Each structure stands twice: as structure tokens, then as C-alpha cells.
């Protein structure tokens, strides 16, 4: 059985991979507001290091791989790749 601390840790790991609160909530069967509370109380934004997965995704994007293929390759959600691609185009 997962304890609250284990759930928070798993949520934080997903956050560090680039998932948003709604995506994390869906994966962990939680309310997205609960996940947002974890994020806020834990100061996750300040703890987060530059994301190497995002850099890899950017490089794959520049190689003209499809967003779906990037998501499958990096084992992240398609919506995360789509959100990142908006930043890549800037």
C-alpha cells in the first residue's frame, strides 16, 4: 500500500519529468488540486533542475521526429511534448 509520502515522491518524480498537475493527478488517481498543493508546499518549481529530457526532446524535435514518436521514445505524454513544442518554436 502506498503511503502519502510515497505518493508525494512519485508525484514529484513525474513533475521533474515535465508533467503538469493534471497529468500527474490522472496517473496517481488524485485531484489535480491535491497535486498543486503538493507542488506549492514543497516549492517544487524552485527545486526543479533544468530538465535533460526537455533538451533531448528539443533535439529530437529538430531532427523532425513526430511529436508522438518523441513522446513514445522518452516515455512521456504526448500533451507534454505538444506543450514543449510551443516553446521550441519561439
PDB file of N, CA, C and O in Angstrom:
ATOM      1  N   UNK A   1       0.842  -1.188   0.000  1.00  0.00           N
ATOM      2  CA  UNK A   1       0.000   0.000   0.000  1.00  0.00           C
ATOM      3  C   UNK A   1       0.889   1.254   0.000  1.00  0.00           C
ATOM      4  O   UNK A   1       1.885   1.309   0.722  1.00  0.00           O
ATOM      5  N   UNK A   2       0.534   2.236  -0.794  1.00  0.00           N
ATOM      6  CA  UNK A   2       1.312   3.463  -0.882  1.00  0.00           C
ATOM      7  C   UNK A   2       0.971   4.408   0.257  1.00  0.00           C
ATOM      8  O   UNK A   2      -0.198   4.668   0.541  1.00  0.00           O
ATOM      9  N   UNK A   3       2.005   4.912   0.898  1.00  0.00           N
ATOM     10  CA  UNK A   3       1.796   5.920   1.927  1.00  0.00           C
ATOM     11  C   UNK A   3       1.716   7.291   1.265  1.00  0.00           C
ATOM     12  O   UNK A   3       2.056   7.449   0.093  1.00  0.00           O
ATOM     13  N   UNK A   4       1.270   8.262   2.021  1.00  0.00           N
ATOM     14  CA  UNK A   4       1.159   9.621   1.489  1.00  0.00           C
ATOM     15  C   UNK A   4       2.528  10.140   1.031  1.00  0.00           C
ATOM     16  O   UNK A   4       2.630  10.817   0.007  1.00  0.00           O
ATOM     17  N   UNK A   5       3.571   9.820   1.793  1.00  0.00           N
ATOM     18  CA  UNK A   5       4.929  10.257   1.422  1.00  0.00           C
ATOM     19  C   UNK A   5       5.370   9.626   0.108  1.00  0.00           C
ATOM     20  O   UNK A   5       6.019  10.280  -0.708  1.00  0.00           O
ATOM     21  N   UNK A   6       5.024   8.357  -0.100  1.00  0.00           N
ATOM     22  CA  UNK A   6       5.395   7.686  -1.346  1.00  0.00           C
ATOM     23  C   UNK A   6       4.650   8.292  -2.537  1.00  0.00           C
ATOM     24  O   UNK A   6       5.208   8.441  -3.624  1.00  0.00           O
ATOM     25  N   UNK A   7       3.387   8.635  -2.311  1.00  0.00           N
ATOM     26  CA  UNK A   7       2.599   9.251  -3.378  1.00  0.00           C
ATOM     27  C   UNK A   7       3.164  10.620  -3.733  1.00  0.00           C
ATOM     28  O   UNK A   7       3.274  10.966  -4.909  1.00  0.00           O
ATOM     29  N   UNK A   8       3.522  11.399  -2.712  1.00  0.00           N
ATOM     30  CA  UNK A   8       4.122  12.718  -2.976  1.00  0.00           C
ATOM     31  C   UNK A   8       5.431  12.570  -3.740  1.00  0.00           C
ATOM     32  O   UNK A   8       5.707  13.338  -4.661  1.00  0.00           O
ATOM     33  N   UNK A   9       6.240  11.576  -3.355  1.00  0.00           N
ATOM     34  CA  UNK A   9       7.519  11.355  -4.023  1.00  0.00           C
ATOM     35  C   UNK A   9       7.306  10.977  -5.487  1.00  0.00           C
ATOM     36  O   UNK A   9       8.015  11.466  -6.366  1.00  0.00           O
ATOM     37  N   UNK A  10       6.342  10.117  -5.745  1.00  0.00           N
ATOM     38  CA  UNK A  10       6.041   9.714  -7.121  1.00  0.00           C
ATOM     39  C   UNK A  10       5.534  10.920  -7.926  1.00  0.00           C
ATOM     40  O   UNK A  10       5.905  11.104  -9.085  1.00  0.00           O
ATOM     41  N   UNK A  11       4.688  11.728  -7.297  1.00  0.00           N
ATOM     42  CA  UNK A  11       4.187  12.933  -7.963  1.00  0.00           C
ATOM     43  C   UNK A  11       5.346  13.867  -8.309  1.00  0.00           C
ATOM     44  O   UNK A  11       5.383  14.439  -9.398  1.00  0.00           O
ATOM     45  N   UNK A  12       6.282  14.019  -7.389  1.00  0.00           N
ATOM     46  CA  UNK A  12       7.439  14.885  -7.625  1.00  0.00           C
ATOM     47  C   UNK A  12       8.294  14.338  -8.781  1.00  0.00           C
ATOM     48  O   UNK A  12       8.794  15.104  -9.604  1.00  0.00           O
ATOM     49  N   UNK A  13       8.454  13.029  -8.833  1.00  0.00           N
ATOM     50  CA  UNK A  13       9.225  12.428  -9.925  1.00  0.00           C
ATOM     51  C   UNK A  13       8.566  12.711 -11.276  1.00  0.00           C
ATOM     52  O   UNK A  13       9.245  13.035 -12.250  1.00  0.00           O
ATOM     53  N   UNK A  14       7.249  12.585 -11.323  1.00  0.00           N
ATOM     54  CA  UNK A  14       6.532  12.912 -12.562  1.00  0.00           C
ATOM     55  C   UNK A  14       6.698  14.390 -12.904  1.00  0.00           C
ATOM     56  O   UNK A  14       6.870  14.745 -14.070  1.00  0.00           O
ATOM     57  N   UNK A  15       6.648  15.242 -11.897  1.00  0.00           N
ATOM     58  CA  UNK A  15       6.814  16.679 -12.117  1.00  0.00           C
ATOM     59  C   UNK A  15       8.193  16.970 -12.714  1.00  0.00           C
ATOM     60  O   UNK A  15       8.323  17.780 -13.631  1.00  0.00           O
ATOM     61  N   UNK A  16       9.203  16.310 -12.189  1.00  0.00           N
ATOM     62  CA  UNK A  16      10.564  16.517 -12.693  1.00  0.00           C
ATOM     63  C   UNK A  16      10.722  16.021 -14.129  1.00  0.00           C
ATOM     64  O   UNK A  16      11.615  16.471 -14.847  1.00  0.00           O
ATOM     65  N   UNK A  17       9.864  15.102 -14.544  1.00  0.00           N
ATOM     66  CA  UNK A  17       9.879  14.634 -15.931  1.00  0.00           C
ATOM     67  C   UNK A  17       9.166  15.601 -16.865  1.00  0.00           C
ATOM     68  O   UNK A  17       9.233  15.461 -18.086  1.00  0.00           O
ATOM     69  N   UNK A  18       8.475  16.593 -16.277  1.00  0.00           N
ATOM     70  CA  UNK A  18       7.840  17.606 -17.103  1.00  0.00           C
ATOM     71  C   UNK A  18       6.328  17.526 -17.177  1.00  0.00           C
ATOM     72  O   UNK A  18       5.716  18.278 -17.936  1.00  0.00           O
ATOM     73  N   UNK A  19       5.711  16.647 -16.419  1.00  0.00           N
ATOM     74  CA  UNK A  19       4.261  16.542 -16.447  1.00  0.00           C
ATOM     75  C   UNK A  19       3.637  17.666 -15.633  1.00  0.00           C
ATOM     76  O   UNK A  19       4.238  18.159 -14.679  1.00  0.00           O
ATOM     77  N   UNK A  20       2.441  18.063 -16.012  1.00  0.00           N
ATOM     78  CA  UNK A  20       1.741  19.104 -15.254  1.00  0.00           C
ATOM     79  C   UNK A  20       0.852  18.469 -14.190  1.00  0.00           C
ATOM     80  O   UNK A  20       0.741  17.245 -14.117  1.00  0.00           O
ATOM     81  N   UNK A  21       0.220  19.299 -13.369  1.00  0.00           N
ATOM     82  CA  UNK A  21      -0.554  18.791 -12.236  1.00  0.00           C
ATOM     83  C   UNK A  21      -1.722  17.908 -12.668  1.00  0.00           C
ATOM     84  O   UNK A  21      -2.030  16.927 -11.990  1.00  0.00           O
ATOM     85  N   UNK A  22      -2.365  18.230 -13.762  1.00  0.00           N
ATOM     86  CA  UNK A  22      -3.489  17.413 -14.227  1.00  0.00           C
ATOM     87  C   UNK A  22      -3.028  16.045 -14.714  1.00  0.00           C
ATOM     88  O   UNK A  22      -3.689  15.037 -14.463  1.00  0.00           O
ATOM     89  N   UNK A  23      -1.903  16.011 -15.404  1.00  0.00           N
ATOM     90  CA  UNK A  23      -1.367  14.733 -15.880  1.00  0.00           C
ATOM     91  C   UNK A  23      -0.941  13.854 -14.704  1.00  0.00           C
ATOM     92  O   UNK A  23      -1.208  12.653 -14.684  1.00  0.00           O
ATOM     93  N   UNK A  24      -0.277  14.469 -13.731  1.00  0.00           N
ATOM     94  CA  UNK A  24       0.168  13.738 -12.542  1.00  0.00           C
ATOM     95  C   UNK A  24      -1.033  13.204 -11.773  1.00  0.00           C
ATOM     96  O   UNK A  24      -1.041  12.048 -11.348  1.00  0.00           O
ATOM     97  N   UNK A  25      -2.038  14.039 -11.596  1.00  0.00           N
ATOM     98  CA  UNK A  25      -3.244  13.640 -10.867  1.00  0.00           C
ATOM     99  C   UNK A  25      -3.903  12.435 -11.527  1.00  0.00           C
ATOM    100  O   UNK A  25      -4.340  11.509 -10.843  1.00  0.00           O
ATOM    101  N   UNK A  26      -3.974  12.448 -12.838  1.00  0.00           N
ATOM    102  CA  UNK A  26      -4.599  11.340 -13.559  1.00  0.00           C
ATOM    103  C   UNK A  26      -3.817  10.047 -13.356  1.00  0.00           C
ATOM    104  O   UNK A  26      -4.406   8.988 -13.140  1.00  0.00           O
ATOM    105  N   UNK A  27      -2.493  10.133 -13.425  1.00  0.00           N
ATOM    106  CA  UNK A  27      -1.659   8.944 -13.250  1.00  0.00           C
ATOM    107  C   UNK A  27      -1.755   8.362 -11.837  1.00  0.00           C
ATOM    108  O   UNK A  27      -1.706   7.145 -11.658  1.00  0.00           O
ATOM    109  N   UNK A  28      -1.889   9.231 -10.844  1.00  0.00           N
ATOM    110  CA  UNK A  28      -1.892   8.792  -9.450  1.00  0.00           C
ATOM    111  C   UNK A  28      -3.291   8.708  -8.843  1.00  0.00           C
ATOM    112  O   UNK A  28      -3.444   8.441  -7.651  1.00  0.00           O
ATOM    113  N   UNK A  29      -4.307   8.938  -9.670  1.00  0.00           N
ATOM    114  CA  UNK A  29      -5.692   8.895  -9.211  1.00  0.00           C
ATOM    115  C   UNK A  29      -5.926   9.869  -8.045  1.00  0.00           C
ATOM    116  O   UNK A  29      -6.484   9.506  -7.010  1.00  0.00           O
ATOM    117  N   UNK A  30      -5.486  11.102  -8.249  1.00  0.00           N
ATOM    118  CA  UNK A  30      -5.645  12.165  -7.262  1.00  0.00           C
ATOM    119  C   UNK A  30      -6.374  13.341  -7.905  1.00  0.00           C
ATOM    120  O   UNK A  30      -6.536  13.395  -9.124  1.00  0.00           O
ATOM    121  N   UNK A  31      -6.798  14.255  -7.091  1.00  0.00           N
ATOM    122  CA  UNK A  31      -7.317  15.523  -7.587  1.00  0.00           C
ATOM    123  C   UNK A  31      -6.135  16.376  -8.039  1.00  0.00           C
ATOM    124  O   UNK A  31      -5.075  16.371  -7.411  1.00  0.00           O
ATOM    125  N   UNK A  32      -6.331  17.110  -9.139  1.00  0.00           N
ATOM    126  CA  UNK A  32      -5.225  17.965  -9.584  1.00  0.00           C
ATOM    127  C   UNK A  32      -4.943  19.062  -8.565  1.00  0.00           C
ATOM    128  O   UNK A  32      -3.815  19.547  -8.480  1.00  0.00           O
ATOM    129  N   UNK A  33      -5.943  19.458  -7.793  1.00  0.00           N
ATOM    130  CA  UNK A  33      -5.754  20.459  -6.741  1.00  0.00           C
ATOM    131  C   UNK A  33      -4.863  19.902  -5.618  1.00  0.00           C
ATOM    132  O   UNK A  33      -4.089  20.640  -5.008  1.00  0.00           O
ATOM    133  N   UNK A  34      -4.981  18.608  -5.357  1.00  0.00           N
ATOM    134  CA  UNK A  34      -4.107  17.963  -4.372  1.00  0.00           C
ATOM    135  C   UNK A  34      -2.667  18.034  -4.852  1.00  0.00           C
ATOM    136  O   UNK A  34      -1.763  18.366  -4.084  1.00  0.00           O
ATOM    137  N   UNK A  35      -2.459  17.723  -6.115  1.00  0.00           N
ATOM    138  CA  UNK A  35      -1.111  17.770  -6.688  1.00  0.00           C
ATOM    139  C   UNK A  35      -0.580  19.201  -6.651  1.00  0.00           C
ATOM    140  O   UNK A  35       0.588  19.418  -6.329  1.00  0.00           O
ATOM    141  N   UNK A  36      -1.417  20.170  -6.975  1.00  0.00           N
ATOM    142  CA  UNK A  36      -0.992  21.569  -6.912  1.00  0.00           C
ATOM    143  C   UNK A  36      -0.600  21.957  -5.490  1.00  0.00           C
ATOM    144  O   UNK A  36       0.339  22.727  -5.289  1.00  0.00           O
ATOM    145  N   UNK A  37      -1.318  21.426  -4.509  1.00  0.00           N
ATOM    146  CA  UNK A  37      -0.965  21.676  -3.106  1.00  0.00           C
ATOM    147  C   UNK A  37       0.405  21.101  -2.771  1.00  0.00           C
ATOM    148  O   UNK A  37       1.206  21.750  -2.098  1.00  0.00           O
ATOM    149  N   UNK A  38       0.675  19.885  -3.240  1.00  0.00           N
ATOM    150  CA  UNK A  38       1.998  19.289  -3.042  1.00  0.00           C
ATOM    151  C   UNK A  38       3.070  20.170  -3.670  1.00  0.00           C
ATOM    152  O   UNK A  38       4.125  20.402  -3.079  1.00  0.00           O
ATOM    153  N   UNK A  39       2.786  20.658  -4.874  1.00  0.00           N
ATOM    154  CA  UNK A  39       3.753  21.484  -5.602  1.00  0.00           C
ATOM    155  C   UNK A  39       4.059  22.772  -4.831  1.00  0.00           C
ATOM    156  O   UNK A  39       5.210  23.187  -4.701  1.00  0.00           O
ATOM    157  N   UNK A  40       3.001  23.376  -4.333  1.00  0.00           N
ATOM    158  CA  UNK A  40       3.146  24.653  -3.644  1.00  0.00           C
ATOM    159  C   UNK A  40       3.858  24.488  -2.301  1.00  0.00           C
ATOM    160  O   UNK A  40       4.787  25.236  -1.993  1.00  0.00           O
ATOM    161  N   UNK A  41       3.427  23.517  -1.508  1.00  0.00           N
ATOM    162  CA  UNK A  41       4.020  23.297  -0.184  1.00  0.00           C
ATOM    163  C   UNK A  41       5.469  22.836  -0.274  1.00  0.00           C
ATOM    164  O   UNK A  41       6.286  23.158   0.588  1.00  0.00           O
ATOM    165  N   UNK A  42       5.779  22.080  -1.324  1.00  0.00           N
ATOM    166  CA  UNK A  42       7.129  21.557  -1.478  1.00  0.00           C
ATOM    167  C   UNK A  42       8.072  22.452  -2.258  1.00  0.00           C
ATOM    168  O   UNK A  42       9.236  22.099  -2.442  1.00  0.00           O
ATOM    169  N   UNK A  43       7.598  23.608  -2.724  1.00  0.00           N
ATOM    170  CA  UNK A  43       8.416  24.519  -3.535  1.00  0.00           C
ATOM    171  C   UNK A  43       9.086  23.784  -4.698  1.00  0.00           C
ATOM    172  O   UNK A  43      10.277  23.958  -4.957  1.00  0.00           O
ATOM    173  N   UNK A  44       8.296  22.960  -5.393  1.00  0.00           N
ATOM    174  CA  UNK A  44       8.851  22.145  -6.462  1.00  0.00           C
ATOM    175  C   UNK A  44       9.450  22.967  -7.580  1.00  0.00           C
ATOM    176  O   UNK A  44      10.467  22.567  -8.147  1.00  0.00           O
ATOM    177  N   UNK A  45       8.864  24.096  -7.919  1.00  0.00           N
ATOM    178  CA  UNK A  45       9.385  24.901  -9.027  1.00  0.00           C
ATOM    179  C   UNK A  45      10.812  25.364  -8.752  1.00  0.00           C
ATOM    180  O   UNK A  45      11.634  25.430  -9.666  1.00  0.00           O
ATOM    181  N   UNK A  46      11.103  25.681  -7.501  1.00  0.00           N
ATOM    182  CA  UNK A  46      12.437  26.150  -7.146  1.00  0.00           C
ATOM    183  C   UNK A  46      13.441  25.006  -7.084  1.00  0.00           C
ATOM    184  O   UNK A  46      14.632  25.221  -7.305  1.00  0.00           O
ATOM    185  N   UNK A  47      12.984  23.808  -6.788  1.00  0.00           N
ATOM    186  CA  UNK A  47      13.869  22.647  -6.675  1.00  0.00           C
ATOM    187  C   UNK A  47      14.195  22.022  -8.019  1.00  0.00           C
ATOM    188  O   UNK A  47      15.192  21.314  -8.162  1.00  0.00           O
ATOM    189  N   UNK A  48      13.355  22.286  -8.991  1.00  0.00           N
ATOM    190  CA  UNK A  48      13.481  21.626 -10.283  1.00  0.00           C
ATOM    191  C   UNK A  48      14.720  22.104 -11.029  1.00  0.00           C
ATOM    192  O   UNK A  48      14.933  23.302 -11.214  1.00  0.00           O
ATOM    193  N   UNK A  49      15.510  21.161 -11.442  1.00  0.00           N
ATOM    194  CA  UNK A  49      16.705  21.454 -12.235  1.00  0.00           C
ATOM    195  C   UNK A  49      16.315  21.561 -13.700  1.00  0.00           C
ATOM    196  O   UNK A  49      15.258  21.070 -14.096  1.00  0.00           O
ATOM    197  N   UNK A  50      17.157  22.197 -14.510  1.00  0.00           N
ATOM    198  CA  UNK A  50      16.868  22.183 -15.939  1.00  0.00           C
ATOM    199  C   UNK A  50      16.662  20.734 -16.389  1.00  0.00           C
ATOM    200  O   UNK A  50      17.445  19.848 -16.048  1.00  0.00           O
ATOM    201  N   UNK A  51      15.622  20.518 -17.140  1.00  0.00           N
ATOM    202  CA  UNK A  51      15.192  19.172 -17.466  1.00  0.00           C
ATOM    203  C   UNK A  51      15.951  18.599 -18.653  1.00  0.00           C
ATOM    204  O   UNK A  51      15.789  19.073 -19.777  1.00  0.00           O
ATOM    205  N   UNK A  52      16.789  17.571 -18.414  1.00  0.00           N
ATOM    206  CA  UNK A  52      17.531  16.982 -19.537  1.00  0.00           C
ATOM    207  C   UNK A  52      16.606  16.308 -20.548  1.00  0.00           C
ATOM    208  O   UNK A  52      16.939  16.232 -21.731  1.00  0.00           O
ATOM    209  N   UNK A  53      15.446  15.816 -20.096  1.00  0.00           N
ATOM    210  CA  UNK A  53      14.500  15.198 -21.032  1.00  0.00           C
ATOM    211  C   UNK A  53      13.978  16.243 -22.009  1.00  0.00           C
ATOM    212  O   UNK A  53      13.783  15.958 -23.191  1.00  0.00           O
ATOM    213  N   UNK A  54      13.758  17.438 -21.516  1.00  0.00           N
ATOM    214  CA  UNK A  54      13.278  18.509 -22.392  1.00  0.00           C
ATOM    215  C   UNK A  54      14.335  18.848 -23.450  1.00  0.00           C
ATOM    216  O   UNK A  54      14.001  19.130 -24.601  1.00  0.00           O
ATOM    217  N   UNK A  55      15.576  18.819 -23.061  1.00  0.00           N
ATOM    218  CA  UNK A  55      16.669  19.086 -24.008  1.00  0.00           C
ATOM    219  C   UNK A  55      16.725  17.984 -25.062  1.00  0.00           C
ATOM    220  O   UNK A  55      16.897  18.259 -26.250  1.00  0.00           O
ATOM    221  N   UNK A  56      16.581  16.743 -24.624  1.00  0.00           N
ATOM    222  CA  UNK A  56      16.573  15.622 -25.570  1.00  0.00           C
ATOM    223  C   UNK A  56      15.372  15.733 -26.504  1.00  0.00           C
ATOM    224  O   UNK A  56      15.492  15.511 -27.709  1.00  0.00           O
ATOM    225  N   UNK A  57      14.210  16.079 -25.939  1.00  0.00           N
ATOM    226  CA  UNK A  57      13.009  16.249 -26.762  1.00  0.00           C
ATOM    227  C   UNK A  57      13.225  17.336 -27.810  1.00  0.00           C
ATOM    228  O   UNK A  57      12.816  17.187 -28.961  1.00  0.00           O
ATOM    229  N   UNK A  58      13.866  18.424 -27.407  1.00  0.00           N
ATOM    230  CA  UNK A  58      14.150  19.520 -28.337  1.00  0.00           C
ATOM    231  C   UNK A  58      15.039  19.023 -29.484  1.00  0.00           C
ATOM    232  O   UNK A  58      14.788  19.328 -30.650  1.00  0.00           O
ATOM    233  N   UNK A  59      16.066  18.265 -29.143  1.00  0.00           N
ATOM    234  CA  UNK A  59      16.961  17.745 -30.178  1.00  0.00           C
ATOM    235  C   UNK A  59      16.236  16.796 -31.133  1.00  0.00           C
ATOM    236  O   UNK A  59      16.473  16.823 -32.341  1.00  0.00           O
ATOM    237  N   UNK A  60      15.357  15.960 -30.587  1.00  0.00           N
ATOM    238  CA  UNK A  60      14.574  15.065 -31.439  1.00  0.00           C
ATOM    239  C   UNK A  60      13.605  15.857 -32.311  1.00  0.00           C
ATOM    240  O   UNK A  60      13.359  15.503 -33.464  1.00  0.00           O
ATOM    241  N   UNK A  61      13.065  16.918 -31.753  1.00  0.00           N
ATOM    242  CA  UNK A  61      12.154  17.791 -32.497  1.00  0.00           C
ATOM    243  C   UNK A  61      12.884  18.430 -33.681  1.00  0.00           C
ATOM    244  O   UNK A  61      12.340  18.516 -34.782  1.00  0.00           O
ATOM    245  N   UNK A  62      14.114  18.873 -33.444  1.00  0.00           N
ATOM    246  CA  UNK A  62      14.911  19.479 -34.515  1.00  0.00           C
ATOM    247  C   UNK A  62      15.286  18.457 -35.588  1.00  0.00           C
ATOM    248  O   UNK A  62      15.545  18.824 -36.734  1.00  0.00           O
ATOM    249  N   UNK A  63      15.314  17.174 -35.215  1.00  0.00           N
ATOM    250  CA  UNK A  63      15.569  16.115 -36.192  1.00  0.00           C
ATOM    251  C   UNK A  63      14.302  15.738 -36.951  1.00  0.00           C
ATOM    252  O   UNK A  63      14.294  14.809 -37.758  1.00  0.00           O
ATOM    253  N   UNK A  64      13.222  16.486 -36.671  1.00  0.00           N
ATOM    254  CA  UNK A  64      11.935  16.349 -37.336  1.00  0.00           C
ATOM    255  C   UNK A  64      11.224  15.038 -37.040  1.00  0.00           C
ATOM    256  O   UNK A  64      10.487  14.528 -37.884  1.00  0.00           O
ATOM    257  N   UNK A  65      11.439  14.486 -35.846  1.00  0.00           N
ATOM    258  CA  UNK A  65      10.638  13.355 -35.409  1.00  0.00           C
ATOM    259  C   UNK A  65       9.249  13.862 -35.053  1.00  0.00           C
ATOM    260  O   UNK A  65       9.092  15.010 -34.637  1.00  0.00           O
ATOM    261  N   UNK A  66       8.255  13.021 -35.212  1.00  0.00           N
ATOM    262  CA  UNK A  66       6.891  13.427 -34.867  1.00  0.00           C
ATOM    263  C   UNK A  66       6.776  13.568 -33.347  1.00  0.00           C
ATOM    264  O   UNK A  66       7.531  12.962 -32.586  1.00  0.00           O
ATOM    265  N   UNK A  67       5.821  14.376 -32.938  1.00  0.00           N
ATOM    266  CA  UNK A  67       5.601  14.577 -31.505  1.00  0.00           C
ATOM    267  C   UNK A  67       5.217  13.266 -30.833  1.00  0.00           C
ATOM    268  O   UNK A  67       5.626  12.991 -29.705  1.00  0.00           O
ATOM    269  N   UNK A  68       4.435  12.470 -31.528  1.00  0.00           N
ATOM    270  CA  UNK A  68       4.032  11.171 -30.982  1.00  0.00           C
ATOM    271  C   UNK A  68       5.242  10.264 -30.786  1.00  0.00           C
ATOM    272  O   UNK A  68       5.351   9.587 -29.764  1.00  0.00           O
ATOM    273  N   UNK A  69       6.142  10.249 -31.750  1.00  0.00           N
ATOM    274  CA  UNK A  69       7.341   9.408 -31.674  1.00  0.00           C
ATOM    275  C   UNK A  69       8.260   9.895 -30.542  1.00  0.00           C
ATOM    276  O   UNK A  69       8.861   9.083 -29.838  1.00  0.00           O
ATOM    277  N   UNK A  70       8.366  11.208 -30.370  1.00  0.00           N
ATOM    278  CA  UNK A  70       9.174  11.761 -29.277  1.00  0.00           C
ATOM    279  C   UNK A  70       8.598  11.322 -27.938  1.00  0.00           C
ATOM    280  O   UNK A  70       9.341  10.903 -27.050  1.00  0.00           O
ATOM    281  N   UNK A  71       7.283  11.415 -27.788  1.00  0.00           N
ATOM    282  CA  UNK A  71       6.626  11.016 -26.543  1.00  0.00           C
ATOM    283  C   UNK A  71       6.865   9.533 -26.254  1.00  0.00           C
ATOM    284  O   UNK A  71       7.168   9.163 -25.120  1.00  0.00           O
ATOM    285  N   UNK A  72       6.732   8.698 -27.263  1.00  0.00           N
ATOM    286  CA  UNK A  72       6.953   7.257 -27.089  1.00  0.00           C
ATOM    287  C   UNK A  72       8.409   6.969 -26.739  1.00  0.00           C
ATOM    288  O   UNK A  72       8.689   6.160 -25.854  1.00  0.00           O
ATOM    289  N   UNK A  73       9.323   7.621 -27.422  1.00  0.00           N
ATOM    290  CA  UNK A  73      10.751   7.397 -27.199  1.00  0.00           C
ATOM    291  C   UNK A  73      11.174   7.772 -25.778  1.00  0.00           C
ATOM    292  O   UNK A  73      11.947   7.056 -25.141  1.00  0.00           O
ATOM    293  N   UNK A  74      10.658   8.901 -25.291  1.00  0.00           N
ATOM    294  CA  UNK A  74      11.059   9.400 -23.977  1.00  0.00           C
ATOM    295  C   UNK A  74      10.130   8.945 -22.849  1.00  0.00           C
ATOM    296  O   UNK A  74      10.346   9.280 -21.684  1.00  0.00           O
ATOM    297  N   UNK A  75       9.097   8.182 -23.206  1.00  0.00           N
ATOM    298  CA  UNK A  75       8.136   7.681 -22.231  1.00  0.00           C
ATOM    299  C   UNK A  75       7.478   8.817 -21.437  1.00  0.00           C
ATOM    300  O   UNK A  75       7.378   8.770 -20.211  1.00  0.00           O
ATOM    301  N   UNK A  76       7.038   9.829 -22.172  1.00  0.00           N
ATOM    302  CA  UNK A  76       6.312  10.955 -21.577  1.00  0.00           C
ATOM    303  C   UNK A  76       5.016  11.141 -22.365  1.00  0.00           C
ATOM    304  O   UNK A  76       4.842  10.556 -23.434  1.00  0.00           O
ATOM    305  N   UNK A  77       4.127  11.945 -21.837  1.00  0.00           N
ATOM    306  CA  UNK A  77       2.837  12.108 -22.504  1.00  0.00           C
ATOM    307  C   UNK A  77       2.970  12.967 -23.768  1.00  0.00           C
ATOM    308  O   UNK A  77       3.846  13.825 -23.879  1.00  0.00           O
ATOM    309  N   UNK A  78       2.075  12.701 -24.701  1.00  0.00           N
ATOM    310  CA  UNK A  78       2.040  13.470 -25.941  1.00  0.00           C
ATOM    311  C   UNK A  78       1.726  14.933 -25.647  1.00  0.00           C
ATOM    312  O   UNK A  78       2.283  15.826 -26.285  1.00  0.00           O
ATOM    313  N   UNK A  79       0.843  15.184 -24.690  1.00  0.00           N
ATOM    314  CA  UNK A  79       0.495  16.578 -24.377  1.00  0.00           C
ATOM    315  C   UNK A  79       1.699  17.339 -23.821  1.00  0.00           C
ATOM    316  O   UNK A  79       1.829  18.540 -24.056  1.00  0.00           O
ATOM    317  N   UNK A  80       2.571  16.661 -23.094  1.00  0.00           N
ATOM    318  CA  UNK A  80       3.795  17.310 -22.610  1.00  0.00           C
ATOM    319  C   UNK A  80       4.671  17.724 -23.788  1.00  0.00           C
ATOM    320  O   UNK A  80       5.181  18.843 -23.826  1.00  0.00           O
ATOM    321  N   UNK A  81       4.841  16.827 -24.740  1.00  0.00           N
ATOM    322  CA  UNK A  81       5.639  17.143 -25.934  1.00  0.00           C
ATOM    323  C   UNK A  81       4.994  18.281 -26.706  1.00  0.00           C
ATOM    324  O   UNK A  81       5.691  19.167 -27.202  1.00  0.00           O
ATOM    325  N   UNK A  82       3.681  18.268 -26.814  1.00  0.00           N
ATOM    326  CA  UNK A  82       2.990  19.346 -27.527  1.00  0.00           C
ATOM    327  C   UNK A  82       3.190  20.686 -26.819  1.00  0.00           C
ATOM    328  O   UNK A  82       3.394  21.707 -27.476  1.00  0.00           O
ATOM    329  N   UNK A  83       3.134  20.691 -25.496  1.00  0.00           N
ATOM    330  CA  UNK A  83       3.369  21.929 -24.746  1.00  0.00           C
ATOM    331  C   UNK A  83       4.802  22.419 -24.952  1.00  0.00           C
ATOM    332  O   UNK A  83       5.035  23.608 -25.165  1.00  0.00           O
ATOM    333  N   UNK A  84       5.753  21.495 -24.887  1.00  0.00           N
ATOM    334  CA  UNK A  84       7.147  21.873 -25.085  1.00  0.00           C
ATOM    335  C   UNK A  84       7.383  22.401 -26.492  1.00  0.00           C
ATOM    336  O   UNK A  84       8.136  23.357 -26.677  1.00  0.00           O
ATOM    337  N   UNK A  85       6.752  21.790 -27.478  1.00  0.00           N
ATOM    338  CA  UNK A  85       6.981  22.197 -28.874  1.00  0.00           C
ATOM    339  C   UNK A  85       6.557  23.643 -29.105  1.00  0.00           C
ATOM    340  O   UNK A  85       7.121  24.325 -29.960  1.00  0.00           O
ATOM    341  N   UNK A  86       5.580  24.109 -28.358  1.00  0.00           N
ATOM    342  CA  UNK A  86       5.189  25.525 -28.455  1.00  0.00           C
ATOM    343  C   UNK A  86       6.350  26.416 -28.028  1.00  0.00           C
ATOM    344  O   UNK A  86       6.567  27.481 -28.607  1.00  0.00           O
ATOM    345  N   UNK A  87       7.093  25.982 -27.019  1.00  0.00           N
ATOM    346  CA  UNK A  87       8.260  26.749 -26.559  1.00  0.00           C
ATOM    347  C   UNK A  87       9.405  26.620 -27.557  1.00  0.00           C
ATOM    348  O   UNK A  87      10.165  27.568 -27.754  1.00  0.00           O
ATOM    349  N   UNK A  88       9.534  25.449 -28.190  1.00  0.00           N
ATOM    350  CA  UNK A  88      10.614  25.227 -29.152  1.00  0.00           C
ATOM    351  C   UNK A  88      10.469  26.160 -30.356  1.00  0.00           C
ATOM    352  O   UNK A  88      11.471  26.583 -30.933  1.00  0.00           O
ATOM    353  N   UNK A  89       9.250  26.477 -30.732  1.00  0.00           N
ATOM    354  CA  UNK A  89       9.002  27.299 -31.912  1.00  0.00           C
ATOM    355  C   UNK A  89       9.266  28.778 -31.689  1.00  0.00           C
ATOM    356  O   UNK A  89       9.251  29.556 -32.643  1.00  0.00           O
ATOM    357  N   UNK A  90       9.503  29.171 -30.476  1.00  0.00           N
ATOM    358  CA  UNK A  90       9.737  30.605 -30.171  1.00  0.00           C
ATOM    359  C   UNK A  90      11.075  31.056 -30.647  1.00  0.00           C
ATOM    360  O   UNK A  90      11.431  32.222 -30.475  1.00  0.00           O
TER     361      UNK A  90
END
